[in-house]
Amino acid sequence: MDKNKKFSIKEFFRNNYKLFIPIALMIVLFAAFFFYYRVSLSNAFRVDTEGSFYQYFYDKKYEYDGVVSKNKKGIIVDFVGDEDIVEDSTPVYYKDEDTVLFLSDMSVVMPTFNCSEYMASKYSYIEYIDNGYKLTTNNYSDNLGHYFLYDGDDLYFFIEDTILSVNGEEIELSAFSYVVCKYRDYISYYNKENDEYRTISIDNDEVSVSNDYYNVLVSRDIIDYYGTNVILTSDISVLNTIDQKG
């Protein structure tokens, strides 16, 4: 080798590129495997916590014990009750905590955010912490604004105080209450504050739930948005997940 010839990195790579290609592929594969292993390990890790819960099915209150399984991120990955649980949108209330769990996908409706809707997946839960309502679901854990949840069919869950207007009567509902308007001839509601479930026959088609931030025509699945009717999404599966909210 000529000692006066200068070493060239560019020339070195050009002469040995066939050697570097498999090395680069091995590095990429190793990095992918390592990432997959970390994610799998995180998802496989579970902490099981026993608790007491209740749900209302029509006017019947069912109380039972159950086990909540969370991963390292605090996301619920499984819920098992000591009785047969119907996994629909009926909220599951923690008996001694300000926390509620949903066993089905729900739409998070944001009237103050141009009536945007995002999906919160099955096993999402909301808890009242430090004077705020925090939603935890896949890749998302943050306080909610003046929003409500909708199951795409007939159930509306409200995280703040509202007024239910039906048959000329105004009924004050506390935070964590919900309304079910499935048929045109009656409506049901659960008021969390006084633990009351009630069904009312409807004299007309117009039933609404409102507060200072929105007016929801629950009998027609519509938000009255400054005089414009915004129809809520019935097929929740088409919505972007809430972690994609800008």
GROMACS elastic network, one bead per residue, 0.5 to 0.9 nm:
[ bonds ]
;  ai    aj funct       b0    kb
    1     4     6  0.87477   500
    1     5     6  0.79602   500
    2     5     6  0.53966   500
    2     6     6  0.87608   500
    3     6     6  0.77536   500
    7    11     6  0.82549   500
    7    12     6  0.80544   500
    8    11     6  0.52147   500
    8    12     6  0.60943   500
    8    13     6  0.87828   500
    9    13     6  0.62678   500
    9    14     6  0.85284   500
   10    13     6  0.54033   500
   10    14     6  0.62239   500
   10    15     6  0.87140   500
   11    15     6  0.60917   500
   11    16     6  0.85485   500
   12    15     6  0.52785   500
   12    16     6  0.62085   500
   12    17     6  0.83564   500
   13    16     6  0.50627   500
   13    17     6  0.54060   500
   13    20     6  0.80438   500
   14    17     6  0.54423   500
   14    18     6  0.87105   500
   15    18     6  0.80638   500
   16    19     6  0.54978   500
   16    20     6  0.67695   500
   17    20     6  0.51088   500
   17    21     6  0.63694   500
   18    21     6  0.56057   500
   18    22     6  0.75471   500
   19    22     6  0.63545   500
   19    23     6  0.68951   500
   20    23     6  0.50231   500
   20    24     6  0.60110   500
   20    25     6  0.85885   500
   21    24     6  0.52157   500
   21    25     6  0.62917   500
   21    26     6  0.87033   500
   22    26     6  0.61138   500
   22    27     6  0.86410   500
   23    26     6  0.51051   500
   23    27     6  0.63161   500
   23    28     6  0.87893   500
   24    27     6  0.51083   500
   24    28     6  0.63020   500
   24    29     6  0.86694   500
   25    28     6  0.51258   500
   25    29     6  0.61266   500
   25    30     6  0.85040   500
   26    29     6  0.51263   500
   26    30     6  0.60221   500
   26    31     6  0.85525   500
   27    30     6  0.51163   500
   27    31     6  0.61474   500
   27    32     6  0.86093   500
   28    31     6  0.51611   500
   28    32     6  0.61681   500
   28    33     6  0.85945   500
   29    32     6  0.50922   500
   29    33     6  0.60840   500
   29    34     6  0.85114   500
   30    33     6  0.51000   500
   30    34     6  0.60522   500
   30    35     6  0.86017   500
   31    34     6  0.50783   500
   31    35     6  0.61708   500
   31    36     6  0.85654   500
   32    35     6  0.51916   500
   32    36     6  0.61109   500
   32    37     6  0.85047   500
   33    36     6  0.50693   500
   33    37     6  0.60002   500
   33    38     6  0.86005   500
   34    37     6  0.50625   500
   34    38     6  0.62278   500
   34    39     6  0.87049   500
   35    38     6  0.51793   500
   35    39     6  0.62470   500
   35    40     6  0.85493   500
   36    39     6  0.52019   500
   36    40     6  0.59993   500
   36    41     6  0.84352   500
   37    40     6  0.51098   500
   37    41     6  0.59704   500
   37    42     6  0.84905   500
   38    41     6  0.51189   500
   38    42     6  0.61305   500
   38    43     6  0.86407   500
   39    42     6  0.50669   500
   39    43     6  0.61523   500
   39    44     6  0.85141   500
   40    43     6  0.51208   500
   40    44     6  0.59772   500
   40    45     6  0.85775   500
   41    44     6  0.51189   500
   41    45     6  0.62221   500
   42    45     6  0.53706   500
   42    46     6  0.84561   500
   42    71     6  0.67751   500
   42    72     6  0.61413   500
   42    73     6  0.81327   500
   43    46     6  0.75945   500
   43    71     6  0.60152   500
   43    72     6  0.74940   500
   43    73     6  0.88642   500
   43    77     6  0.85828   500
   44    71     6  0.72872   500
   45    70     6  0.80816   500
   45    71     6  0.54804   500
   45    72     6  0.64521   500
   46    69     6  0.59046   500
   46    70     6  0.53360   500
   46    72     6  0.69589   500
   46    77     6  0.82344   500
   47    68     6  0.80640   500
   47    69     6  0.54836   500
   47    70     6  0.52879   500
   47    71     6  0.63899   500
   47    72     6  0.79143   500
   47    74     6  0.89624   500
   48    67     6  0.62427   500
   48    68     6  0.55938   500
   48    70     6  0.66009   500
   49    66     6  0.83377   500
   49    67     6  0.54484   500
   49    68     6  0.52401   500
   49    69     6  0.64693   500
   49    70     6  0.82659   500
   50    65     6  0.72040   500
   50    66     6  0.57455   500
   50    68     6  0.64059   500
   50    69     6  0.89557   500
   51    64     6  0.86991   500
   51    65     6  0.57117   500
   51    66     6  0.55682   500
   51    67     6  0.62763   500
   51    68     6  0.76299   500
   51    94     6  0.74119   500
   51    95     6  0.79796   500
   51    96     6  0.88381   500
   52    63     6  0.73532   500
   52    64     6  0.59023   500
   52    66     6  0.62444   500
   52    67     6  0.86943   500
   52    93     6  0.86576   500
   52    94     6  0.61509   500
   52    95     6  0.54178   500
   52    96     6  0.75285   500
   53    62     6  0.83644   500
   53    63     6  0.57868   500
   53    64     6  0.55252   500
   53    65     6  0.59490   500
   53    66     6  0.69968   500
   53    81     6  0.86363   500
   53    92     6  0.66002   500
   53    93     6  0.54839   500
   53    96     6  0.82339   500
   54    61     6  0.68425   500
   54    62     6  0.53841   500
   54    64     6  0.61961   500
   54    65     6  0.84637   500
   54    91     6  0.87309   500
   54    92     6  0.60023   500
   54    93     6  0.53539   500
   54    94     6  0.66812   500
   54    95     6  0.63341   500
   55    60     6  0.83492   500
   55    61     6  0.58675   500
   55    62     6  0.53900   500
   55    63     6  0.67617   500
   55    64     6  0.88451   500
   55    90     6  0.70995   500
   55    91     6  0.65257   500
   55    92     6  0.53492   500
   55    93     6  0.63285   500
   56    59     6  0.63261   500
   56    60     6  0.55428   500
   56    62     6  0.61818   500
   56    63     6  0.88925   500
   56    90     6  0.75298   500
   56    91     6  0.81855   500
   56    92     6  0.85149   500
   56   190     6  0.80297   500
   56   197     6  0.75692   500
   57    60     6  0.53833   500
   57    61     6  0.65611   500
   57    62     6  0.76096   500
   57    90     6  0.77526   500
   58    61     6  0.81885   500
   58   188     6  0.77673   500
   58   197     6  0.74986   500
   58   198     6  0.82134   500
   58   199     6  0.80825   500
   59   188     6  0.88975   500
   59   190     6  0.89329   500
   59   196     6  0.85316   500
   59   197     6  0.55632   500
   59   198     6  0.66957   500
   59   199     6  0.79054   500
   60   197     6  0.82262   500
   61   197     6  0.87294   500
   63    95     6  0.83032   500
   64    81     6  0.68474   500
   64    82     6  0.65161   500
   64    83     6  0.69599   500
   65    80     6  0.87575   500
   65    81     6  0.58938   500
   65    82     6  0.57592   500
   65    83     6  0.81108   500
   66    79     6  0.70923   500
   66    80     6  0.54456   500
   66    82     6  0.57064   500
   66    83     6  0.84138   500
   67    78     6  0.81902   500
   67    79     6  0.57910   500
   67    80     6  0.52956   500
   67    81     6  0.63767   500
   67    82     6  0.83862   500
   68    76     6  0.67997   500
   68    77     6  0.79812   500
   68    78     6  0.61421   500
   68    80     6  0.67721   500
   68    81     6  0.87752   500
   69    75     6  0.82898   500
   69    76     6  0.56008   500
   69    77     6  0.57324   500
   69    78     6  0.51215   500
   69    79     6  0.62650   500
   69    80     6  0.85795   500
   70    73     6  0.75764   500
   70    74     6  0.53737   500
   70    75     6  0.52018   500
   70    77     6  0.56095   500
   70    78     6  0.72679   500
   71    74     6  0.54503   500
   71    75     6  0.56023   500
   71    76     6  0.66127   500
   71    77     6  0.67879   500
   72    75     6  0.74238   500
   73    76     6  0.88311   500
   73   139     6  0.86639   500
   74   136     6  0.78594   500
   74   137     6  0.87381   500
   74   141     6  0.89982   500
   75   123     6  0.80459   500
   75   124     6  0.77608   500
   75   125     6  0.87417   500
   75   136     6  0.65991   500
   75   137     6  0.59468   500
   75   138     6  0.65683   500
   75   139     6  0.84371   500
   75   140     6  0.89376   500
   75   141     6  0.88184   500
   76    79     6  0.75722   500
   76   122     6  0.89107   500
   76   123     6  0.57356   500
   76   124     6  0.70628   500
   76   125     6  0.80542   500
   76   136     6  0.84780   500
   76   137     6  0.75706   500
   76   138     6  0.86905   500
   77   122     6  0.87639   500
   77   123     6  0.67299   500
   78   123     6  0.71697   500
   79   103     6  0.83301   500
   79   123     6  0.77204   500
   80    83     6  0.83854   500
   80    84     6  0.87871   500
   80    85     6  0.80143   500
   81    84     6  0.68261   500
   81    85     6  0.65015   500
   82    85     6  0.84064   500
   85    88     6  0.88489   500
   86    89     6  0.89263   500
   86    90     6  0.84312   500
   86   103     6  0.85780   500
   87    90     6  0.77740   500
   87   102     6  0.84859   500
   87   103     6  0.52644   500
   87   104     6  0.65620   500
   88    91     6  0.83832   500
   88   102     6  0.80741   500
   88   103     6  0.59884   500
   88   104     6  0.56644   500
   88   105     6  0.89045   500
   89    92     6  0.87868   500
   89   102     6  0.61841   500
   89   103     6  0.60619   500
   89   104     6  0.53459   500
   89   105     6  0.76297   500
   89   106     6  0.75628   500
   89   150     6  0.88161   500
   89   151     6  0.62645   500
   89   155     6  0.73538   500
   90   102     6  0.70972   500
   90   103     6  0.76137   500
   90   104     6  0.85265   500
   90   155     6  0.78207   500
   91   100     6  0.63968   500
   91   101     6  0.59660   500
   91   102     6  0.53668   500
   91   103     6  0.74828   500
   91   157     6  0.81909   500
   91   178     6  0.84623   500
   92    99     6  0.86495   500
   92   100     6  0.55344   500
   92   102     6  0.62183   500
   92   103     6  0.77128   500
   93    96     6  0.87148   500
   93    97     6  0.80971   500
   93    98     6  0.80178   500
   93    99     6  0.63113   500
   93   101     6  0.64289   500
   94    97     6  0.53642   500
   94    98     6  0.69085   500
   94    99     6  0.55972   500
   94   100     6  0.60280   500
   94   101     6  0.78532   500
   95    98     6  0.82712   500
   95    99     6  0.85424   500
   96    99     6  0.85794   500
   97   100     6  0.84402   500
   97   127     6  0.81838   500
   97   128     6  0.86089   500
   98   126     6  0.83326   500
   98   127     6  0.56867   500
   98   128     6  0.54832   500
   98   129     6  0.83055   500
   98   176     6  0.85044   500
   99   125     6  0.70038   500
   99   126     6  0.56056   500
   99   128     6  0.64842   500
   99   176     6  0.87306   500
  100   124     6  0.87266   500
  100   125     6  0.56062   500
  100   126     6  0.54526   500
  100   127     6  0.65373   500
  100   176     6  0.78771   500
  101   122     6  0.88965   500
  101   123     6  0.62768   500
  101   124     6  0.60711   500
  101   126     6  0.66325   500
  101   127     6  0.88379   500
  102   105     6  0.74577   500
  102   106     6  0.77257   500
  102   121     6  0.85579   500
  102   122     6  0.62733   500
  102   123     6  0.53209   500
  102   124     6  0.56424   500
  102   125     6  0.61461   500
  102   126     6  0.87204   500
  103   106     6  0.89564   500
  103   121     6  0.86229   500
  103   122     6  0.51900   500
  103   123     6  0.51895   500
  103   124     6  0.75486   500
  104   120     6  0.87449   500
  104   121     6  0.67629   500
  104   123     6  0.67718   500
  104   124     6  0.82404   500
  104   151     6  0.80684   500
  105   119     6  0.67584   500
  105   120     6  0.57681   500
  105   123     6  0.78473   500
  105   124     6  0.79425   500
  105   151     6  0.71615   500
  105   236     6  0.72691   500
  105   237     6  0.81504   500
  106   118     6  0.83577   500
  106   119     6  0.57500   500
  106   120     6  0.52377   500
  106   121     6  0.64039   500
  106   122     6  0.74135   500
  106   124     6  0.84053   500
  106   149     6  0.62862   500
  106   150     6  0.58201   500
  106   152     6  0.73988   500
  106   236     6  0.69104   500
  107   117     6  0.61164   500
  107   118     6  0.55610   500
  107   120     6  0.61157   500
  107   121     6  0.86350   500
  107   148     6  0.83448   500
  107   149     6  0.54995   500
  107   150     6  0.50724   500
  107   151     6  0.60486   500
  107   152     6  0.69893   500
  107   233     6  0.80954   500
  107   236     6  0.61668   500
  107   239     6  0.78993   500
  107   242     6  0.89339   500
  108   116     6  0.82331   500
  108   117     6  0.54960   500
  108   118     6  0.52114   500
  108   119     6  0.59982   500
  108   120     6  0.65714   500
  108   147     6  0.67710   500
  108   148     6  0.59882   500
  108   150     6  0.65983   500
  108   151     6  0.89782   500
  108   242     6  0.76502   500
  109   113     6  0.87130   500
  109   115     6  0.63706   500
  109   116     6  0.60357   500
  109   118     6  0.68175   500
  109   119     6  0.88702   500
  109   147     6  0.55987   500
  109   148     6  0.54229   500
  109   149     6  0.58732   500
  109   150     6  0.70342   500
  109   232     6  0.83317   500
  110   113     6  0.51801   500
  110   114     6  0.69351   500
  110   116     6  0.51881   500
  110   117     6  0.61569   500
  110   118     6  0.84433   500
  110   145     6  0.77579   500
  110   146     6  0.68948   500
  110   148     6  0.69717   500
  110   149     6  0.89033   500
  111   114     6  0.57895   500
  111   116     6  0.67991   500
  111   117     6  0.87525   500
  111   146     6  0.73784   500
  111   147     6  0.65357   500
  111   148     6  0.84984   500
  111   213     6  0.73046   500
  111   214     6  0.62082   500
  111   215     6  0.88260   500
  111   223     6  0.77229   500
  111   225     6  0.74805   500
  112   115     6  0.63566   500
  112   116     6  0.83782   500
  112   145     6  0.81887   500
  112   146     6  0.68127   500
  112   147     6  0.76675   500
  112   213     6  0.69067   500
  112   214     6  0.77439   500
  113   116     6  0.58298   500
  113   117     6  0.89568   500
  113   147     6  0.89715   500
  114   225     6  0.84289   500
  115   223     6  0.79004   500
  115   225     6  0.77562   500
  115   230     6  0.75841   500
  115   232     6  0.87500   500
  117   232     6  0.82244   500
  117   233     6  0.78290   500
  117   236     6  0.89544   500
  117   239     6  0.69319   500
  117   240     6  0.79654   500
  117   241     6  0.89659   500
  117   242     6  0.82430   500
  118   236     6  0.82030   500
  118   239     6  0.55185   500
  118   240     6  0.53714   500
  118   241     6  0.52915   500
  118   243     6  0.84812   500
  118   244     6  0.82057   500
  118   245     6  0.74290   500
  119   236     6  0.64773   500
  119   237     6  0.75271   500
  119   238     6  0.85552   500
  119   239     6  0.56518   500
  119   240     6  0.59733   500
  119   242     6  0.55196   500
  119   243     6  0.88540   500
  120   123     6  0.85145   500
  120   124     6  0.62079   500
  120   135     6  0.87870   500
  120   136     6  0.86524   500
  120   137     6  0.63512   500
  120   138     6  0.77815   500
  120   140     6  0.89968   500
  120   149     6  0.89401   500
  120   241     6  0.61816   500
  120   242     6  0.60556   500
  120   243     6  0.87249   500
  121   124     6  0.59016   500
  121   137     6  0.65622   500
  121   138     6  0.70229   500
  121   241     6  0.76376   500
  121   242     6  0.88498   500
  122   125     6  0.88922   500
  122   137     6  0.80939   500
  123   136     6  0.88944   500
  123   137     6  0.71259   500
  124   135     6  0.70877   500
  124   136     6  0.57663   500
  124   138     6  0.77367   500
  125   134     6  0.81847   500
  125   135     6  0.57968   500
  125   136     6  0.55668   500
  125   137     6  0.68404   500
  126   133     6  0.64010   500
  126   134     6  0.53882   500
  126   136     6  0.64424   500
  126   143     6  0.89943   500
  126   159     6  0.86105   500
  127   132     6  0.82319   500
  127   133     6  0.56849   500
  127   134     6  0.53789   500
  127   135     6  0.67805   500
  127   136     6  0.84130   500
  128   131     6  0.65871   500
  128   132     6  0.56317   500
  128   134     6  0.63443   500
  129   132     6  0.53324   500
  129   133     6  0.62297   500
  129   134     6  0.68370   500
  129   143     6  0.89264   500
  130   133     6  0.82739   500
  132   143     6  0.62507   500
  132   144     6  0.74838   500
  132   145     6  0.87350   500
  133   142     6  0.82811   500
  133   143     6  0.53186   500
  133   144     6  0.56605   500
  133   145     6  0.80457   500
  133   159     6  0.71447   500
  133   160     6  0.88158   500
  134   141     6  0.68157   500
  134   142     6  0.52882   500
  134   144     6  0.58538   500
  135   140     6  0.75446   500
  135   141     6  0.55999   500
  135   142     6  0.56723   500
  135   143     6  0.60734   500
  135   144     6  0.65367   500
  136   139     6  0.81551   500
  136   140     6  0.57397   500
  136   142     6  0.67620   500
  136   143     6  0.87940   500
  137   140     6  0.52830   500
  137   141     6  0.63778   500
  137   242     6  0.84961   500
  137   243     6  0.85830   500
  138   141     6  0.81170   500
  138   241     6  0.85547   500
  138   242     6  0.86268   500
  138   243     6  0.75900   500
  139   242     6  0.85091   500
  139   243     6  0.58985   500
  140   242     6  0.70435   500
  140   243     6  0.52179   500
  141   243     6  0.85644   500
  144   147     6  0.65756   500
  144   148     6  0.89119   500
  144   159     6  0.86049   500
  145   148     6  0.88710   500
  146   159     6  0.79036   500
  146   160     6  0.76055   500
  146   213     6  0.67603   500
  146   214     6  0.83831   500
  147   158     6  0.74521   500
  147   159     6  0.71916   500
  147   160     6  0.84624   500
  147   213     6  0.88321   500
  147   214     6  0.88521   500
  148   156     6  0.71184   500
  148   157     6  0.58278   500
  148   159     6  0.61800   500
  148   160     6  0.83400   500
  149   155     6  0.82555   500
  149   156     6  0.57750   500
  149   158     6  0.65464   500
  149   159     6  0.82385   500
  150   153     6  0.75375   500
  150   154     6  0.76361   500
  150   155     6  0.58471   500
  150   157     6  0.63965   500
  150   158     6  0.89672   500
  150   232     6  0.85648   500
  150   233     6  0.89714   500
  150   234     6  0.89846   500
  151   154     6  0.66747   500
  151   155     6  0.56286   500
  151   156     6  0.68716   500
  151   157     6  0.86574   500
  151   234     6  0.78031   500
  151   236     6  0.76056   500
  152   155     6  0.75925   500
  152   156     6  0.89091   500
  152   221     6  0.85995   500
  152   232     6  0.74851   500
  152   233     6  0.61575   500
  152   235     6  0.61341   500
  152   236     6  0.61769   500
  153   156     6  0.88890   500
  153   181     6  0.87313   500
  153   182     6  0.76145   500
  153   221     6  0.82199   500
  153   233     6  0.89918   500
  153   234     6  0.61612   500
  153   235     6  0.86891   500
  154   179     6  0.80587   500
  154   180     6  0.54007   500
  154   181     6  0.51774   500
  154   182     6  0.50908   500
  154   183     6  0.86224   500
  154   218     6  0.77893   500
  154   219     6  0.84550   500
  154   221     6  0.78729   500
  155   178     6  0.69834   500
  155   179     6  0.57735   500
  155   181     6  0.66815   500
  155   182     6  0.79108   500
  155   218     6  0.86480   500
  156   177     6  0.86034   500
  156   178     6  0.54120   500
  156   179     6  0.52033   500
  156   180     6  0.64262   500
  156   181     6  0.84618   500
  156   218     6  0.78045   500
  157   175     6  0.89586   500
  157   176     6  0.67647   500
  157   177     6  0.60617   500
  157   179     6  0.66093   500
  157   180     6  0.89040   500
  158   161     6  0.74145   500
  158   162     6  0.75141   500
  158   173     6  0.88238   500
  158   174     6  0.83922   500
  158   175     6  0.61779   500
  158   176     6  0.55959   500
  158   177     6  0.57001   500
  158   178     6  0.59271   500
  158   179     6  0.84052   500
  159   162     6  0.89142   500
  159   174     6  0.82971   500
  159   177     6  0.71964   500
  159   178     6  0.88512   500
  160   173     6  0.84849   500
  160   174     6  0.64956   500
  160   176     6  0.65980   500
  160   177     6  0.81356   500
  160   211     6  0.87189   500
  161   172     6  0.73783   500
  161   173     6  0.57105   500
  161   176     6  0.81057   500
  161   177     6  0.82077   500
  161   210     6  0.88717   500
  161   211     6  0.72223   500
  162   171     6  0.84543   500
  162   172     6  0.61155   500
  162   173     6  0.52627   500
  162   174     6  0.65682   500
  162   175     6  0.74730   500
  162   177     6  0.87302   500
  162   209     6  0.63854   500
  162   210     6  0.54707   500
  162   211     6  0.50770   500
  162   212     6  0.85798   500
  163   170     6  0.62000   500
  163   171     6  0.54970   500
  163   173     6  0.58179   500
  163   174     6  0.86722   500
  163   208     6  0.81263   500
  163   209     6  0.54843   500
  163   210     6  0.53673   500
  163   211     6  0.63681   500
  164   169     6  0.79692   500
  164   170     6  0.56178   500
  164   171     6  0.50038   500
  164   172     6  0.63788   500
  164   173     6  0.69434   500
  164   179     6  0.85578   500
  164   189     6  0.89203   500
  164   207     6  0.75218   500
  164   208     6  0.58903   500
  164   210     6  0.67359   500
  165   168     6  0.65044   500
  165   169     6  0.56368   500
  165   171     6  0.64344   500
  165   172     6  0.89424   500
  165   206     6  0.85485   500
  165   207     6  0.58427   500
  165   208     6  0.52882   500
  165   209     6  0.62250   500
  165   210     6  0.80919   500
  166   169     6  0.52872   500
  166   170     6  0.66258   500
  166   171     6  0.81187   500
  166   187     6  0.86683   500
  166   200     6  0.84349   500
  166   202     6  0.70846   500
  166   203     6  0.82505   500
  166   204     6  0.84182   500
  166   206     6  0.72800   500
  166   207     6  0.51232   500
  166   208     6  0.69753   500
  166   209     6  0.89504   500
  167   170     6  0.84572   500
  167   201     6  0.85795   500
  167   202     6  0.63882   500
  167   203     6  0.58510   500
  167   204     6  0.70063   500
  167   206     6  0.83267   500
  167   207     6  0.78038   500
  172   191     6  0.84055   500
  173   176     6  0.85357   500
  173   177     6  0.62597   500
  173   178     6  0.82889   500
  173   189     6  0.87717   500
  173   190     6  0.81524   500
  173   191     6  0.55025   500
  173   192     6  0.75695   500
  173   193     6  0.77394   500
  174   177     6  0.58802   500
  174   191     6  0.61897   500
  174   192     6  0.60899   500
  174   193     6  0.56674   500
  174   194     6  0.86248   500
  175   178     6  0.87605   500
  175   191     6  0.82627   500
  175   192     6  0.69864   500
  175   193     6  0.76626   500
  176   190     6  0.89166   500
  176   191     6  0.77694   500
  176   192     6  0.59338   500
  176   193     6  0.83031   500
  177   189     6  0.75233   500
  177   190     6  0.55352   500
  177   192     6  0.50527   500
  177   193     6  0.79805   500
  178   188     6  0.86300   500
  178   189     6  0.57316   500
  178   190     6  0.54117   500
  178   191     6  0.69700   500
  178   192     6  0.82206   500
  179   187     6  0.74638   500
  179   188     6  0.58817   500
  179   190     6  0.64726   500
  179   191     6  0.87461   500
  179   209     6  0.85721   500
  179   218     6  0.82055   500
  180   187     6  0.59732   500
  180   188     6  0.51094   500
  180   189     6  0.59766   500
  180   190     6  0.86127   500
  180   218     6  0.82495   500
  181   184     6  0.75387   500
  181   186     6  0.70210   500
  181   188     6  0.64817   500
  181   189     6  0.85164   500
  181   207     6  0.85771   500
  181   218     6  0.64836   500
  181   219     6  0.59664   500
  181   220     6  0.89131   500
  182   185     6  0.87375   500
  182   186     6  0.77221   500
  182   187     6  0.70611   500
  182   188     6  0.86791   500
  182   219     6  0.79173   500
  183   186     6  0.60767   500
  183   187     6  0.73220   500
  183   219     6  0.81313   500
  184   187     6  0.79097   500
  184   201     6  0.89201   500
  184   202     6  0.71153   500
  184   204     6  0.81174   500
  184   205     6  0.63002   500
  184   219     6  0.71048   500
  185   200     6  0.85862   500
  185   201     6  0.57342   500
  185   202     6  0.50242   500
  185   203     6  0.73860   500
  185   204     6  0.79618   500
  185   205     6  0.79181   500
  186   199     6  0.68375   500
  186   200     6  0.54234   500
  186   203     6  0.84793   500
  187   198     6  0.84077   500
  187   199     6  0.56347   500
  187   200     6  0.53385   500
  187   201     6  0.64892   500
  187   202     6  0.68333   500
  187   207     6  0.84338   500
  187   219     6  0.85082   500
  188   197     6  0.72200   500
  188   198     6  0.55567   500
  188   200     6  0.62105   500
  188   201     6  0.88513   500
  189   196     6  0.81090   500
  189   197     6  0.57340   500
  189   198     6  0.55952   500
  189   199     6  0.65713   500
  189   200     6  0.85994   500
  190   194     6  0.89818   500
  190   195     6  0.70618   500
  190   196     6  0.56280   500
  190   198     6  0.66002   500
  191   194     6  0.60915   500
  191   195     6  0.56881   500
  191   196     6  0.52099   500
  191   197     6  0.64558   500
  191   198     6  0.84956   500
  192   196     6  0.68570   500
  192   197     6  0.87538   500
  193   196     6  0.79219   500
  202   205     6  0.70225   500
  202   206     6  0.85166   500
  202   207     6  0.82054   500
  203   206     6  0.87621   500
  204   207     6  0.79648   500
  205   219     6  0.64339   500
  205   220     6  0.81753   500
  206   217     6  0.69291   500
  206   218     6  0.80407   500
  206   219     6  0.60308   500
  206   220     6  0.77650   500
  207   216     6  0.84654   500
  207   217     6  0.58504   500
  207   218     6  0.59249   500
  207   219     6  0.53293   500
  207   220     6  0.82127   500
  208   215     6  0.66879   500
  208   216     6  0.53781   500
  208   218     6  0.54585   500
  208   219     6  0.71050   500
  209   214     6  0.81954   500
  209   215     6  0.58742   500
  209   216     6  0.52003   500
  209   217     6  0.66258   500
  209   218     6  0.68948   500
  210   213     6  0.74971   500
  210   214     6  0.55370   500
  210   216     6  0.60999   500
  210   217     6  0.86318   500
  211   214     6  0.57511   500
  211   215     6  0.66870   500
  212   215     6  0.82746   500
  214   223     6  0.73857   500
  214   224     6  0.73170   500
  214   225     6  0.73563   500
  215   222     6  0.87499   500
  215   223     6  0.59944   500
  215   224     6  0.55202   500
  215   225     6  0.74960   500
  216   219     6  0.87161   500
  216   220     6  0.87210   500
  216   221     6  0.73843   500
  216   222     6  0.59408   500
  216   224     6  0.61600   500
  216   225     6  0.88251   500
  217   220     6  0.56037   500
  217   221     6  0.59118   500
  217   222     6  0.51172   500
  217   223     6  0.59575   500
  217   224     6  0.70537   500
  218   222     6  0.65415   500
  218   223     6  0.82141   500
  219   222     6  0.80189   500
  220   223     6  0.88653   500
  220   231     6  0.82894   500
  221   230     6  0.86176   500
  221   231     6  0.62128   500
  221   232     6  0.57916   500
  221   233     6  0.85798   500
  221   234     6  0.87499   500
  222   225     6  0.89427   500
  222   229     6  0.60280   500
  222   230     6  0.54167   500
  222   232     6  0.57564   500
  223   228     6  0.79642   500
  223   229     6  0.57123   500
  223   230     6  0.50907   500
  223   231     6  0.65593   500
  223   232     6  0.72872   500
  224   227     6  0.57457   500
  224   228     6  0.56589   500
  224   230     6  0.64994   500
  225   229     6  0.60700   500
  225   230     6  0.66190   500
  226   229     6  0.83287   500
  231   234     6  0.88661   500
  233   236     6  0.64447   500
  233   238     6  0.86064   500
  233   239     6  0.82730   500
  234   237     6  0.89503   500
  235   238     6  0.61157   500
  235   239     6  0.78461   500
  236   239     6  0.55522   500
  236   240     6  0.88379   500
  237   240     6  0.81256   500
  239   242     6  0.87295   500
  240   243     6  0.82508   500
  240   244     6  0.65825   500
  240   245     6  0.80853   500
  241   244     6  0.57926   500
  241   245     6  0.76092   500
  242   245     6  0.53433   500
  243   246     6  0.83963   500
